[in-house]
Amino acid sequence: MSDALRSLRDALDATDRRLIAALAERQDLVRDVADLKAENDALPLQDAQREQSLLARVHALAEEAGVDGYFASQLYREILRHSVRFQSAHASGEAAGLRISYQGVPGCYSHSAARHHFAAMDGVTYEGATTFGGALEALTSGRADRALLPVENTTAGPISGVYDLLVAPGLHLVGEEILKVEHCLMAPQPVEVEQIQRIGSHPQAIRQCSLFLDGLSARVEAEDDTAGAARLVAESGDPTRAAIAGEDAAERYGLHIIKRNIANRKDNFTRFLIVAREPLAHDARLPHKTSLVLSTNHETGALARVLQVFADAEINLTKLESRPSPTTPFQSLFYADIEGDARTPEVAAAVEAARAHTQSLRVLGSYPVFHAGRDRTATPEAAPVASRAPATRGTASVKARRAKLVDRGDRPDTVVQIGDVRIGGDEPPVLIAGPCSVESREQIFESARGVREAGGVMLRGGCFKPRTLPYDFQGLGFEGLTMMHEAGRANGLPIVTEVLHPRDVEAVAREADVLQIGARNMQNFELLKEVGRTQTAVLLKRGMSSSIDEWLAAAEYVLAGGNERVILCERGIRTFETATRNTLDLSAVVVARERTHLPVIVDPSHAAGARRWVPALCRAALAAGAHGLIVEAHPDPDQALSDGPQSLTLEALAELGREVLSPVAA
């Protein structure tokens, strides 16, 4: 090692020590704040307005200091989350030195979730068990003070059998943890995926990665848990063996990550419940959730009457799950989560009123729900479709069209949600931007930063490019898609990219948040059917020579397949005019919004063909009622491999964001 490198590393070590010392100093101040709030329960435990102000200030200070503002604010989100957890634990008087049981071995997702949940407490120890029942047995026998169990996953659904364990007498739910699960394929050595012959993981993880595994010839083997599979692979040293687990397991057992993000869905979250032998008195200043288990008589409307009680009390139901009764054949137990604390009079009254319509009802527990540090990339509660107020209805011409699902009719506006981004209805207009083509890792990362700083909420980019001439740049393919996914994730931006062939839909959907159907493929009916079978959002561009009827009919193909997450995109049509690349048909925005409930956005870049006209067309599109804009932008448009003349510079994109989307960008 050279003296210069050693000197720089010594300086970095010294800086790291100062950072840790500053965090310790901050923690002491948080402890003083917690003491003050414990003495005065009129003070809020969590001040959302102050948090947002602090994050904005941190972002600005970081930018002034030459540090990426997004990176700094993301770091502070986690610091704030830890602070709220610490204050909550302090206020509840929970003792240090808790013993936590979980299913699995160190490095598994349950272990990671437990460490995350109890990070604000001192002296916590963790004990793994072979089975879920074993984790609860450690609790009931007194070897552990809390047990953490996974109950549901956003990709694979309920965790089999766990709910059945929670109805045992003497168990109380006292908390929840929601962990973002990022499955990775890992092996003892850096090898190509095609060289892997055996893959081990927990059955739940295998189900969550089924689309990726279906494309491989390797034998898939079920193991007790993800980290256990990783440990077995590490012990074997066999380069043809791999495991599916999280990054924590790879680091712990010294494995190389061969492929990241291999789950069927990008937003893959697992919800864990914290179980104790006694209920806990949580701080009432935090938002709460209450979990119930109930059974009803076998008669018409029995469950509906129970649910109506909560509706009448204006108490939101966040979950309803049925499981076979462990004691009575053909009897179902219903597990329900409602917002609110069962200790409050209004929730307690609703629970008692609901009890009158059941055979049995038991409160499993009330516990706080922590929202500190949430952002657009960290929510598992993103519903694919929401309702908004309807726009103007169509007239008699609706009756003449055959399409049904796409029609406005009596339907309210559809709002398509991608992560925390909402498009449609009366939501504020959104800005989607990025280069025409992904050209390199440096280019797409710089583009992503520019989009985020301009107020953009999604990153666009072409990985598979349909070009008029076979000699033109065709894109980087799946290599470019991986680059784009990593750039989007690093900047908190969902990604939208075009898919060209039905056989590629599953593979592209594993990394893309929105599948774009380009103008040339608008009437590729097999492709439309295939994206209709997915639950990934679809951005459907109007064909360059297509009528509005044909455009909506293409959307009908996607909707008929079961995918309701469709966004229409007007990008200009071919006319006799040659001054512009295409003719932007803004009347199509007005007509489409009248005739369909789907959101409509506009691509002014492909219509103009020249970057100087793009801002004016953006303003016109929003004035016509577009729900958003998708704009091409490039760090160096004059050197772009495709569509450089119509691409904005990143500086011009930032100016556009300030001009037309200033409320959103702020």
Order of alpha helices (4+ residues) and beta strands (2+ residues): alpha-alpha-alpha-beta-alpha-beta-alpha-beta-beta-alpha-beta-beta-beta-alpha-alpha-beta-alpha-beta-alpha-beta-beta-beta-alpha-beta-beta-alpha-beta-beta-beta-beta-beta-alpha-beta-alpha-beta-alpha-beta-alpha-beta-alpha-beta-alpha-beta-alpha-alpha-beta-alpha-alpha
